[in-house]
C-alpha cells in the first residue's frame, strides 16, 4: 500500500516564528509532491508543489524534497494566525492525514 | 470561470437509499478524482479518471460507482447507502495525472 505519513499535531507556534511541517512517503516512484492548506469546513487549496530534489521558495513558504530519504517538508516563515489550518502533504494523488497548525498571537 | 463545482452541498440519506453526487470542471482538465474525508483519516481516493473514457479504482472503491460523462463531468453514485459512507466528499481535477489538483467545495453526506 502506497502511503504518505504526517504527524497529526497540533503543532503550536507563536506568531512570527518558523513552522516546520514534515512528511514521509513510501512510493519511490512518486514524481510530484504537493502541500495543500485546508481551513476548517473548507476544501484543500494548493500552497506549494515540488518535483525535484532541493528547496523551492514562494514568499513565506519553502518546500524541501529529499527523494533519497523519501522526505518532504514545508517551512512557513513569519507565521501568522491566519496560517492556522490543517496542512496536507500529497505524493501524486495519495494524501497524508494532515498536520494541524496553530499559530498563537 | 467557476473552477470545480459539486452538487449537492449537503445531503441526508436513509440506509439503503441511492444517490448521485455531481461534479463538473470548466478548466479543460483531463483528470478527475473523487475523495472522501473522514476525521483523522485524511483524504482517501475513491475513484479517479485519468482521461475522458477511463476510470480506475482508488483506495476505497467498495460501495461506489463512477461515470465520466464527458471531459467536464464526473459523477459518483452510491447504490445502497450505508452509515459507514457518512463523510465529506470532494471532487478534484488536474490537467494530467500527477499535476496539481483543484478541489470543489465538497458535499457533506449523512447516512442514517
Interface residues (C-beta under 8 A of the other chain):
Chain A: X1 X8 X31 X32 X34 X42 X43 X44 X45 X46 X49 X88 X90 X92 X93 X94 X95 X96 X97 X98
Chain B: X33 X35 X40 X41 X42 X43 X44 X45 X48 X58 X59 X90 X97 X98 X99 X100 X101 X102 X103 X104 X105 X106
